[in-house]
Every structure is written in C-alpha cells, then in structure tokens.
C-alpha cells in the first residue's frame, strides 16, 4: 500500500477542489457527528420517524447477523457492512469491513475485509454458520493497516461461476486508490485484477456498486467515499466478461444537448452527501439504495432501466434515525449500509443495515421493508 495522498474534495458541479483535511477525524467521531446531525435535521428527540419517511413504507428488524454471541466463534464479534452476495454454490457470503476481536471496536486482530457465510441463502433463513478461514475469519486480501490504512468493501457480486469484490484502499475517507478482485471458489480465495486512482473523475469513482443485467452488461454507479463531501453519482457500463479491464468501462453523460453512452460522465442525480450505495437489477427493473446523510436515513429509488431519470424518480425512505433505546419498526440508531439481500424483491425487500454508536454497539443486522412502490414505466 502506498501512502495515501490528500483527499481531493468534489464540488457540486463534479469538478475536483482543493486538497483535503489533514488529520481527519476518526471513523467513530464521523459516525457520531453524522448521527447527531441527522437526528437534529429530522427533528427526532423521542425516536419517532422523521418527516422524510415515506408514509406507506414500513420496516422491521428480522435479526442480528453479527455480534459476540453470533460471530464471536469466528473471532469476529465486532464487524460491519456485511455486503451480501449469493455464491455459485448457493450459500450467502457477507463481506464485512473493519473487524475486531476482543471487547469492542478497536480491539485486537484488526482485519478488513472478512467473509462470513450463511449456508442457507433464503432471505428468511439467514444465519452466519461459517467464515472464510474457518474458526478465525481471515482477511480476504493483504492489508496490514500500516499508518491506519484499511480496505473497505463497496460491493460484492456474482456473475456465473465468478464472484467479484471492489475495495476502497487508504486511510478511511482518504481513498488513495480502489481495487478489484475475483474469486472462483465461492469467496474462499481472491485474485487481484486491477485498480483505479482515488482522484479519478474528481473522486466520484471511488465507491462503486454493480447491477448485473440480463443484457450482458454490468451497470456501475459510483460516488465519492467521504460522507462530508457533496458528490455526484456517475453511471458506467462494462461487459460482463471484462469488469477487470478499466479501459472497458463506458461512461453515461450529457453533452451536446443529449444523454449518451461514451459522453464524459455526468452526475445522474442531484449531488449530495451519501454514505454506502447499493445498485441491483431486481424484478425486471432496478433498485438503488443508499445512506442519505441529511437527515441520516436509508433510502431507495426503484426504476425501470439503468438510464432512467433519477432526478425525477421518487425517493422512498426505508430506515429512519432514532436514538439508542428507542428503536422500533424501521427506526434505527446510527444506521448505515442498506445493502439489498439477493432473493428479495420490491414487494418484500430484505436489506443489511449496520449500526455503530459505541464500541459494543457495532453490528450487522437484517431488516425487512414493505410498501415500496415499483418502477414507473
């Protein structure tokens, strides 16, 4: 790992700005400040859903997927993200971020990413009963955390017999580069494919998520990986046989009065502060979910095609913020993530939600969401 360069900020017009912040705050302080800002913006003081919630959308917690009693036996009692991907062998792999053993976040044996597995991949029957590495969940790729660097997964997905994983590398929120890996053995071992510089497209190609379409393409949405930065959302496509070739990624953009493939990439929706993003082909259409930073909630857009107009597509709030001890329904304290679980659908959507508000409340959870509107055709 090279020493990370200063993060370049992104202006609302998509161009890069000046150098970033020295000595960035810790990940924990960022999450806490985001939670406080989100609660204030939503006017939440008692745990009631904020005004941004979509009234007909309901949600409920299905289960915790990680924690000392659940994943401690794999030396992974404290972990987050848990991006779910159905493996070629039919199991479900949850690729997690910063993972610790011991008494809480920051404990010994820091690894990222790690892979936890449910042998049953049905959304209603997910239980972590295995880990890549056996009794100790191992780091999936080399990452020594020298100088505080880490490897944060932004997406994991499967095409035929092959799984792919995209990672953001560097000090948290100061992405030096991103890299791309493949596995041909259900996520047990990973081979390096390629990388992209962190400043590409003004930093808006750092956090990537891939929708596997039925037309032979992967459609890729991307944004900056920094919750304090206002970033556009870019769209590319790449053939399903060439995701490891950076030159094969074709941008979607607006130029000469029209949107077209091959134009320089243009944000496909209003720039904003986003956390995690997840893009999936689902039920004959497409779904985008993301952590929305103001207020701190998790939203979805459901649309017909990869190039649908996201400026006008309804944003439907799935998870709303609350405070610890007042969680009920779809109200979650310090939520993030929101990754779609394969096998679920618009009418019965299951998502993976992370939580972190103190060293012992750092976990991966499963939520079920009902009442989402389908795509407009």
C-alpha positions, 0 to 999 in steps of 0.5 A, a space after each residue: 500500500 502506498 501512502 495515501 495522498 490528500 483527499 481531493 474534495 468534489 464540488 457540486 458541479 463534479 469538478 475536483 477542489 482543493 486538497 483535503 483535511 489533514 488529520 481527519 477525524 476518526 471513523 467513530 467521531 464521523 459516525 457520531 457527528 453524522 448521527 447527531 446531525 441527522 437526528 437534529 435535521 429530522 427533528 427526532 428527540 423521542 425516536 419517532 420517524 422523521 418527516 422524510 419517511 415515506 408514509 406507506 413504507 414500513 420496516 422491521 428488524 428480522 435479526 442480528 447477523 453479527 455480534 459476540 454471541 453470533 460471530 464471536 466463534 469466528 473471532 469476529 464479534 465486532 464487524 460491519 457492512 456485511 455486503 451480501 452476495 449469493 455464491 455459485 454454490 448457493 450459500 450467502 457470503 457477507 463481506 464485512 469491513 473493519 473487524 475486531 476481536 476482543 471487547 469492542 471496536 478497536 480491539 485486537 486482530 484488526 482485519 478488513 475485509 472478512 467473509 462470513 457465510 450463511 449456508 442457507 441463502 433464503 432471505 428468511 433463513 439467514 444465519 452466519 454458520 461459517 467464515 472464510 478461514 474457518 474458526 478465525 475469519 481471515 482477511 480476504 486480501 493483504 492489508 496490514 493497516 500500516 499508518 491506519 490504512 484499511 480496505 473497505 468493501 463497496 460491493 460484492 457480486 456474482 456473475 456465473 461461476 465468478 464472484 467479484 469484490 471492489 475495495 476502497 484502499 487508504 486511510 478511511 475517507 482518504 481513498 488513495 486508490 480502489 481495487 478489484 478482485 475475483 474469486 472462483 471458489 465461492 469467496 474462499 480465495 481472491 485474485 487481484 485484477 486491477 485498480 483505479 486512482 482515488 482522484 479519478 473523475 474528481 473522486 466520484 469513482 471511488 465507491 462503486 456498486 454493480 447491477 448485473 443485467 440480463 443484457 450482458 452488461 454490468 451497470 456501475 454507479 459510483 460516488 465519492 467515499 467521504 460522507 462530508 463531501 457533496 458528490 455526484 453519482 456517475 453511471 458506467 457500463 462494462 461487459 460482463 466478461 471484462 469488469 477487470 479491464 478499466 479501459 472497458 468501462 463506458 461512461 453515461 453523460 450529457 453533452 451536446 444537448 443529449 444523454 449518451 453512452 461514451 459522453 464524459 460522465 455526468 452526475 445522474 442525480 442531484 449531488 449530495 452527501 451519501 454514505 454506502 450505495 447499493 445498485 441491483 437489477 431486481 424484478 425486471 427493473 432496478 433498485 438503488 439504495 443508499 445512506 442519505 446523510 441529511 437527515 441520516 436515513 436509508 433510502 431507495 429509488 426503484 426504476 425501470 432501466 439503468 438510464 432512467 431519470 433519477 432526478 425525477 424518480 421518487 425517493 422512498 425512505 426505508 430506515 429512519 434515525 432514532 436514538 439508542 433505546 428507542 428503536 422500533 419498526 424501521 427506526 434505527 440508531 446510527 444506521 448505515 449500509 442498506 445493502 439489498 439481500 439477493 432473493 428479495 424483491 420490491 414487494 418484500 425487500 430484505 436489506 443489511 443495515 449496520 449500526 455503530 454508536 459505541 464500541 459494543 454497539 457495532 453490528 450487522 443486522 437484517 431488516 425487512 421493508 414493505 410498501 415500496 412502490 415499483 418502477 414507473 414505466 
